[in-house]
Amino acid sequence: MSADPSSSPASSDGVQPTLSPVTGAVILERPLAGASTLDATLDRAERGRRAWRETPLDRRLELISAMVDDFASRKDSIAAGLVQQIGRPTKWAGGEVNGFVDRARTMIRLAPGALAPINPGEKAGFVRSIKREPLGTVLVLAPWNYPYLTAVNAVVPALAAGNAVVLKHSDQSPLCAEEMVASARAAGIPEEVFQFIHMTHERTAAAVGDPRVHHVCFTGSVEGGHAVLAAARRRFIDVGLELGGKDPAYVRPDADLAFAAENIVEGVLFNSGQSCCAVERIYVHEAVYDDFLERAIAECERWVVGDPADPATWMGPMARARGAETVRRQVDAAMAAGAWGLVDPSVFGDLGANFVAPQLLAEVSHEMELMREETFGPVAGLMRVRDDAEAVRLMNDSRYGLTASVWSRDLAAAEALGDQLETGTVFLNRCDYLDPELAWTGVKDSGRGATLSVLGFHHLTRAKSFHLRRP
């Protein structure tokens, strides 16, 4: 890995600590880039992007493939870094590396078709086409909760399209940016083409507003999305926003209840609920409500909560103390307003400060913050519904619209319901998953733009039309 340019004290905005989710102790520190470091980073990207766009697509994809191969070869050490930084249990940490590799290779495979010129058809006396050109330098602002799976959505297609990339990760997961760039160096991708940088929010806003940045891909909270838009407000650049969710699940009366309970609970609890597409609201048809509740409670109680370094652990701590505090506050407020918890927290034993026990709440309503605002923790509220129409109305009653899942044996009915749902992705009999061949997008406060699939390349390129009259 190349030296971190922000390591020079003269170019630093101070030191960024990363705290252990388990103990709260400082586990690593990184210098924060000052103005001169940011300036040098963007200057390098400006030089690098010009040569990279002239590199043939086949060669770019060859180098990116080598980067992915190097990343895959270091799976165990990279997974161990996830356990350390964000508290992802050892049992699951390697899955993020596998997911990174799968998404990257899918986007590499899709690139030639997605980036090929569009031929609108013959017109006598003319040659016409629409070509896709790189935007320039893409600033990728990645979160800590899925630090590799979110970053790869933008980094690989941006590089494939001929852009330079500057990657900033959360202060909770700085090693993730460094690991990705290390693989790029090992593969021979030029230093100027793919760089990482650690910055404060204020320095990040300066980067967004800098004319040497031509596109921003941000994944994070709605508030963070507004901050990025504010920083870009004087510029005519596109900003891709992958924001929060309050994702609903609907269990129809014809659902396989055992399968639905197991998978919906996993959608609530996986990664300690710290997923933008985690299931946070569950609507169950009244005909199967009691049966589903009994099964869901049993599924919750099966989860093993504890030290993420223990291979037997299924769910570790939340990554940050303030996140755990938000979840507890929402749960306490809901219970004070009449909701009641279905899962006994004592089942999971004594937990540390950042641990939140799995919980399902009944007797909730949409007046409660728990059912309106993103919880981002291992908790969901359940409501009984009379029919499909009531389920759709409640599922759409949210300022978010990232994913929604329907649990049913009736494919046609599920697709018909999906047409009525205000969401970016409709699932049937699955949840909390990204298929890299499908567009990942949201509506309402869940963001704008799209990543993954062939559409993901369109947001990282600009169209140029060629209208050539034959001599």
C-alpha positions in Angstrom: 0.0 0.0 0.0 1.2 3.5 -0.8 1.9 5.8 2.1 -1.1 7.8 3.4 -0.5 11.4 2.3 -2.4 12.7 5.3 0.3 11.3 7.6 2.3 14.6 7.4 1.4 16.7 10.5 1.6 19.9 8.5 -1.2 18.7 6.3 -3.4 17.2 9.0 -6.7 18.3 10.6 -5.9 16.2 13.6 -6.2 12.6 14.5 -9.3 10.3 13.9 -9.8 7.6 16.5 -11.7 4.4 15.9 -13.4 2.9 19.0 -13.9 -0.8 19.6 -17.6 -1.7 19.5 -17.0 -4.2 22.2 -14.9 -2.3 24.8 -15.1 1.3 23.7 -11.3 1.6 23.7 -9.4 3.3 20.9 -8.2 0.5 18.6 -6.6 2.6 15.9 -5.9 6.2 14.9 -5.5 7.9 11.5 -4.3 11.4 10.6 -7.1 13.5 9.0 -6.3 15.2 5.8 -5.8 18.9 5.9 -6.3 21.4 3.0 -2.9 20.7 1.4 -3.4 16.9 1.5 -6.8 17.2 -0.1 -5.4 19.5 -2.7 -2.6 17.1 -3.6 -5.0 14.1 -3.7 -7.4 15.8 -6.1 -4.4 17.0 -8.2 -3.2 13.4 -8.5 -6.7 12.3 -9.5 -6.9 15.0 -12.1 -3.7 13.8 -13.7 -4.7 10.1 -13.3 -8.1 10.3 -14.8 -6.9 11.7 -18.1 -4.6 8.8 -18.8 -7.0 6.2 -17.3 -9.8 7.1 -19.7 -7.5 6.5 -22.6 -6.6 3.1 -21.3 -8.6 0.5 -23.4 -11.6 -0.9 -21.6 -10.2 -4.5 -21.8 -7.1 -3.4 -20.0 -9.0 -1.5 -17.3 -11.1 -4.5 -16.7 -8.0 -6.8 -16.5 -6.5 -4.6 -13.9 -9.7 -4.3 -11.9 -10.1 -8.1 -12.0 -6.6 -8.5 -10.6 -7.5 -6.1 -7.8 -10.5 -8.3 -7.0 -8.4 -11.4 -7.1 -5.9 -9.9 -4.6 -8.8 -8.8 -2.4 -10.2 -12.3 -2.4 -6.8 -13.8 -1.6 -6.7 -11.8 1.7 -10.2 -12.8 2.8 -9.3 -14.0 6.3 -7.3 -10.9 7.3 -9.9 -8.5 5.8 -12.7 -10.3 7.6 -10.8 -10.1 10.9 -10.6 -6.3 10.3 -14.4 -6.2 10.1 -14.7 -8.0 13.4 -12.4 -5.5 15.0 -13.8 -2.3 13.5 -17.6 -2.8 13.4 -18.2 -5.9 15.6 -19.4 -8.1 12.7 -19.3 -11.7 14.1 -16.6 -13.9 12.8 -19.3 -16.3 11.7 -20.5 -13.8 9.0 -17.5 -11.5 8.4 -16.1 -13.5 5.5 -19.5 -13.3 3.8 -18.9 -9.6 3.1 -15.7 -10.4 1.3 -17.5 -13.0 -0.8 -20.2 -10.5 -1.6 -17.7 -7.8 -2.6 -16.0 -10.3 -5.0 -19.4 -11.4 -6.4 -20.6 -7.9 -7.0 -17.3 -6.7 -8.5 -17.1 -9.6 -10.9 -20.7 -9.1 -11.9 -20.0 -5.4 -12.7 -16.9 -6.3 -14.6 -18.9 -8.8 -16.7 -21.6 -6.3 -17.4 -19.2 -3.4 -18.2 -18.6 -4.1 -22.0 -22.3 -4.2 -22.8 -23.2 -1.3 -20.4 -20.5 1.0 -21.8 -21.0 0.0 -25.5 -22.1 2.8 -27.8 -25.9 2.9 -28.5 -26.8 2.6 -32.1 -30.2 4.3 -32.8 -30.5 2.6 -36.3 -29.7 3.5 -39.8 -30.4 6.9 -41.3 -29.5 7.6 -44.9 -26.4 9.7 -45.3 -25.5 9.7 -41.6 -23.5 7.7 -39.0 -25.1 8.1 -35.5 -24.3 6.8 -32.1 -24.5 7.7 -28.4 -21.2 7.0 -26.5 -20.7 6.8 -22.8 -17.8 8.9 -21.5 -16.4 8.9 -18.0 -17.3 11.9 -15.8 -13.8 12.5 -14.4 -13.1 12.0 -10.7 -15.7 10.3 -8.5 -15.7 10.9 -4.8 -17.1 7.8 -3.0 -18.3 8.4 0.6 -18.8 5.0 2.1 -20.4 4.0 5.5 -19.2 1.6 8.1 -22.2 -0.8 8.3 -21.3 -2.7 5.1 -18.1 -0.9 4.3 -17.1 -3.1 1.4 -20.5 -4.0 -0.1 -21.5 -0.4 -0.3 -18.2 0.9 -1.6 -17.9 -1.7 -4.4 -21.2 -0.6 -5.8 -19.6 2.6 -6.9 -15.8 2.0 -7.0 -15.7 -0.9 -9.5 -18.2 0.5 -12.1 -16.6 4.0 -11.8 -13.1 2.6 -12.5 -14.4 0.4 -15.3 -16.0 3.4 -16.9 -12.7 5.3 -17.0 -13.1 7.5 -13.9 -10.6 8.2 -11.2 -11.9 7.4 -7.7 -11.2 9.0 -4.3 -12.6 6.8 -1.5 -13.4 8.1 2.0 -14.7 5.6 4.5 -16.4 6.3 7.8 -14.2 6.9 10.9 -15.5 3.6 12.2 -14.0 1.6 9.2 -10.9 3.4 7.9 -9.0 0.2 7.3 -11.6 -0.8 4.7 -10.6 2.1 2.4 -7.0 1.2 2.9 -7.5 -2.5 2.2 -9.3 -1.7 -1.1 -6.6 0.6 -2.3 -3.9 -1.9 -1.3 -5.4 -4.4 -3.6 -5.5 -1.8 -6.4 -1.8 -1.2 -5.9 -1.0 -4.9 -5.9 -2.9 -5.2 -9.2 -1.0 -2.4 -10.9 -3.8 0.2 -11.0 -2.0 3.6 -11.0 -1.8 5.4 -7.7 -3.5 8.5 -9.2 -6.5 6.5 -10.4 -7.7 5.1 -7.0 -6.8 6.8 -3.7 -8.2 6.8 -0.2 -8.4 9.8 2.1 -9.5 10.3 5.7 -11.3 13.6 6.3 -13.5 15.5 8.7 -17.0 16.4 7.7 -15.9 19.9 7.0 -13.1 18.8 4.7 -15.4 16.4 3.0 -17.8 19.2 2.2 -14.8 21.1 0.7 -14.1 18.1 -1.5 -17.7 17.9 -2.7 -17.5 21.6 -3.6 -14.2 21.3 -5.4 -14.3 21.6 -9.2 -11.9 18.7 -9.5 -14.6 16.4 -8.2 -17.2 15.5 -10.9 -19.5 13.1 -9.2 -20.3 12.1 -5.6 -21.6 8.7 -4.5 -22.8 8.9 -0.9 -24.2 6.1 1.3 -25.4 7.0 4.7 -28.2 8.8 6.6 -30.8 11.1 5.3 -29.1 13.9 7.3 -25.8 13.1 5.7 -27.4 13.1 2.3 -28.7 16.6 2.9 -25.2 17.7 4.0 -23.8 16.4 0.7 -26.4 18.2 -1.3 -25.8 21.4 0.5 -22.0 21.1 -0.2 -22.8 20.6 -3.9 -25.5 23.2 -4.2 -23.4 25.7 -6.2 -22.3 23.1 -8.7 -24.0 21.3 -11.6 -22.8 17.8 -10.7 -24.8 14.7 -10.0 -24.9 13.3 -6.5 -25.9 9.7 -6.0 -27.6 9.1 -2.7 -28.1 5.7 -1.0 -29.9 6.7 2.2 -31.9 5.1 5.0 -34.9 2.8 5.0 -37.8 1.7 7.2 -38.4 -1.5 5.2 -41.6 -3.4 5.6 -42.5 -7.0 5.3 -46.0 -8.3 4.7 -47.0 -11.9 5.6 -50.0 -13.0 3.6 -52.3 -15.8 4.9 -51.0 -18.2 2.3 -47.3 -17.8 3.3 -45.1 -20.6 4.5 -45.0 -19.4 8.0 -42.0 -21.3 9.2 -39.9 -20.1 6.3 -41.2 -16.6 6.6 -40.6 -16.3 10.4 -37.0 -17.6 10.0 -36.1 -15.3 7.2 -37.9 -12.2 8.4 -36.2 -12.5 11.8 -32.9 -12.8 10.1 -33.7 -9.7 8.1 -34.4 -7.9 11.4 -31.3 -9.1 13.3 -28.5 -9.6 10.8 -25.6 -7.2 11.4 -27.4 -6.2 14.6 -30.1 -4.6 12.4 -27.6 -2.1 11.1 -28.6 -2.4 7.5 -30.3 0.2 5.4 -32.6 -2.6 4.0 -33.1 -4.4 7.3 -36.7 -5.3 8.0 -38.1 -2.8 10.6 -41.8 -3.1 10.1 -43.8 -6.4 9.9 -47.4 -6.6 8.9 -49.1 -9.9 9.3 -52.5 -11.0 8.0 -54.9 -11.5 11.0 -55.6 -15.1 9.9 -52.0 -16.1 10.7 -51.0 -13.4 13.1 -50.8 -15.4 16.3 -49.1 -18.4 14.6 -46.5 -16.1 13.0 -45.8 -14.4 16.3 -45.2 -17.6 18.1 -42.7 -18.7 15.4 -41.0 -15.3 15.2 -40.4 -15.2 18.9 -38.9 -18.7 18.8 -36.6 -17.7 15.9 -35.4 -14.6 17.8 -34.5 -16.6 20.9 -32.4 -19.0 18.7 -29.9 -16.2 17.9 -26.6 -16.3 19.9 -25.6 -12.8 21.0 -22.1 -12.2 22.3 -18.4 -11.5 21.5 -18.1 -11.1 17.8 -14.7 -12.8 17.9 -16.4 -16.0 19.1 -17.2 -18.3 16.1 -20.4 -19.3 17.9 -21.8 -15.8 18.0 -24.6 -14.9 15.5 -25.1 -11.2 16.6 -22.5 -8.9 18.1 -22.7 -5.4 19.5 -23.9 -2.3 17.6 -20.9 -0.5 16.2 -21.5 2.7 18.1 -22.8 3.7 21.5 -25.1 6.4 20.1 -26.7 3.9 17.8 -27.5 1.6 20.7 -28.9 4.6 22.6 -31.2 5.5 19.7 -32.6 2.0 19.6 -33.3 1.8 23.3 -34.9 5.3 23.2 -37.3 4.2 20.5 -38.2 1.0 22.2 -38.7 2.7 25.6 -40.9 5.4 24.0 -43.0 2.7 22.2 -43.5 0.7 25.3 -44.5 3.8 27.3 -47.1 4.4 24.6 -48.6 1.0 24.9 -46.4 -1.4 22.9 -45.2 -4.5 24.6 -42.1 -6.6 24.0 -42.5 -10.2 22.8 -38.9 -11.3 23.5 -37.4 -11.7 27.0 -34.0 -9.9 27.0 -32.8 -12.1 29.8 -32.7 -15.0 27.3 -29.5 -13.5 25.9 -27.6 -13.0 29.3 -25.7 -10.0 30.4 -24.6 -7.8 27.5 -22.2 -4.9 27.2 -23.1 -1.2 26.7 -23.2 -1.4 22.9 -25.2 -4.6 22.8 -29.0 -4.5 22.2 -30.9 -7.7 22.7 -33.2 -8.8 19.8 -36.7 -7.6 20.2 -40.1 -7.7 18.5 -42.9 -5.3 19.7 -46.6 -5.8 19.4 -49.4 -3.3 19.8 -47.5 -0.7 17.9 -48.9 2.1 15.7 -47.6 4.5 13.1 -47.8 7.3 15.7 -44.8 5.8 17.3 -41.3 6.8 16.2 -40.4 3.1 16.2 -42.7 2.7 13.2 -41.8 6.0 11.5 -38.1 6.6 11.8 -35.2 4.4 11.0 -34.2 2.3 14.0 -31.0 0.7 12.6 -31.0 -1.9 15.3 -32.2 -5.5 16.0 -35.8 -4.4 16.7 -39.0 -4.5 14.7 -42.6 -3.7 15.3 -45.5 -6.0 14.3 -49.1 -5.1 13.3 -52.0 -7.3 12.2 -53.8 -6.3 9.0 -57.2 -7.3 7.6 -56.2 -7.7 3.9 -53.8 -6.8 1.1 -55.2 -3.3 0.8 -54.5 -2.4 4.4 -51.0 -3.9 4.2 -50.2 -1.8 1.1 -51.5 1.3 2.7 -49.4 0.8 5.8 -46.3 -0.3 4.0 -46.5 3.0 1.9 -47.1 5.1 5.0 -43.5 6.0 5.4 -41.1 8.7 4.2 -38.7 6.0 3.2 -38.9 3.6 0.2 -35.9 1.3 -0.2 -37.1 -2.3 -0.2 -40.3 -4.1 0.7 -40.9 -7.8 1.0 -44.0 -9.9 0.5 -44.3 -13.5 1.9 -46.7 -15.6 -0.1 -47.1 -18.7 -2.3 -48.9 -16.6 -4.9 -46.4 -15.1 -7.4 -49.0 -13.2 -9.4 -50.5 -11.6 -6.3 -47.1 -10.6 -5.0 -46.2 -8.9 -8.3 -49.5 -7.1 -8.3 -48.9 -5.9 -4.8 -45.4 -4.9 -5.8 -46.8 -2.6 -8.5 -48.6 -0.7 -5.7 -45.6 -0.4 -3.4 -43.6 2.9 -3.2 -40.2 1.3 -3.0 -37.0 0.7 -5.0 -37.0 -3.1 -4.7 -39.8 -5.6 -4.2 -38.9 -9.0 -2.8 -41.0 -12.1 -2.7 -40.0 -14.7 0.0 -36.7 -13.0 0.7 -35.4 -9.7 2.1 -32.2 -7.8 3.0 -30.4 -8.7 -0.1 -28.9 -7.0 -3.2 -28.7 -8.8 -6.6 -25.9 -7.1 -8.5 -27.7 -7.6 -11.8 -30.7 -5.5 -10.6 -30.6 -1.8 -10.0 -30.2 -0.7 -6.3 -32.3 2.4 -5.9 -34.7 4.1 -3.5 -37.6 6.5 -3.6 -38.7 9.3 -1.2 -36.1 9.8 1.6 -34.3 6.6 0.7 -32.3 8.5 -1.9 -31.9 9.0 -5.6 -29.9 7.5 -8.5 -29.1 3.9 -9.0 -26.1 1.6 -8.5 -25.5 -2.0 -9.7 -26.8 -3.5 -12.9 -26.2 -1.9 -16.3 -28.0 1.2 -15.0 -25.3 1.7 -12.4 -22.8 2.6 -15.2 -25.2 5.3 -16.6 -24.8 7.4 -13.4 -21.0 7.3 -13.6 -20.8 8.3 -17.3 -22.2 11.1 -19.5 -23.8 10.6 -22.8 -22.2 12.1 -25.9 -24.0 12.0 -29.2 -22.3 11.6 -32.6 -24.3 12.9 -35.5 -22.0 12.5 -38.6 -23.0 13.3 -42.1 -21.2 11.1 -44.6 -18.9 13.1 -46.9 
